[in-house]
Each structure stands twice: as structure tokens, then as C-alpha cells.
Amino acid sequence: MDLSQAGSITMKQLDQGATIGIVGGGQLARMLVVAAAQLGFRCHIFSQRCDDCALPLVQNATIASFDDERAFLLFAQQCDVITYETENVPPRLFDKIADANKVFPRPKVLSITQDRLAEKMFLRNAGIEIAPFLPLDSDADVSAVQAMRPFPVVLKTRRLGYDGKGQSIVHSPQDLTRARASLGDAP
């Protein structure tokens, strides 16, 4: 896949007072809300949690499950543009939005960044140098990883890892099976 397949990255011009929709209400959303306010924008947060740290800073918030299509569509109608503050948002959430061009980055980018292997393959195919890696999706792949040199290596889950979660440093080939088990044998 080349970069053009990830979707246009051109941001439309926003008028002051426009509403930026943010999916997720954590630390990144909190920083975005502060910066947006300084530039004259409002923010509306869509979050699954009523205790997210960005919520006290906004006047508008929708608290609903990412599976609640109706709530999400109502949220989207109230926003001029929409972004997300976490890669752990299901891309299908954006499928029903009438104006898909108001989502930045595009949902295709989200589907790439949610999977560490897909992300590495995308970057490598784009000609960007990255650290060596091997997929470890099954017991059959263990031998290939154990043959890697030099150790230590970092074992990372393909999905749902962030801020050091979903990672284990493996100091020797013999430690690989234990490290993989500690991550739930996830791909």
C-alpha cells in the first residue's frame, strides 16, 4: 500500500468557533481541548467513560459505547471535524458518517496504526527505515524469532498496546515462550 491509499490528509479550513469532535477523552484529548480553546474552537468529546480527564474541560460530551451507532451519529452531526485521541477506536465507528471527509486522520490510517505489524509493513513499503521485526503469530513462528540475533528483543502485541503495555523485553531465546505467555500468547 502506498501513502495515497491511506486517504487524503488535507485538513479543511475551520472557522473560529467551529466544533472539533474528539473520540476518546484521555490525556491527549485534554491537551487538544486546551489548545483548541486557545485558537477559538470548541470541542465535543465522545467517550465510553464518564470519568475521562478531558471531560471537565468541555461543554459538550457524549458518553456512550463505541457500539452505539445512534449516539455516535448524533455526536458526528454536531461536529465540524472529528479526530480521535487513541488508536483503540474501532474504524467501523466512522463508516456511517455522511461526510467521511470530516474525519482526520482518515479511518484507513486508524486501521493501519491499530495493528503494529500492519503499521511496520506500511512504513517499510513507504521506504521508511524501521527496526528489524518478525511476526510471531503462532508457535511455528517461535523458532524464527529465537534464531534472531542479537538479543534482547522486544516482544509486542500487535493490538491494544500503548504506553509500554503489551510489551515484554526478551533477554534470551529461552525466555521467548515465557514472555509470549505473559502477553496471553497474543499475535
Secondary structure by P-SEA (a helix, b strand, c coil): cccccccccccccccccbbbbbccccaaaaaaaaaaaaabbbbbbbcccccccccccccccccccccaaaaaaaaaaaccbbbbccccccccccccccccccccccaaaaaaaacaaaaaaaaaaacccccbbbbcccccaaaaaaacccccbbbbbcccccccccbbbbccccaaaaaaaaacccc
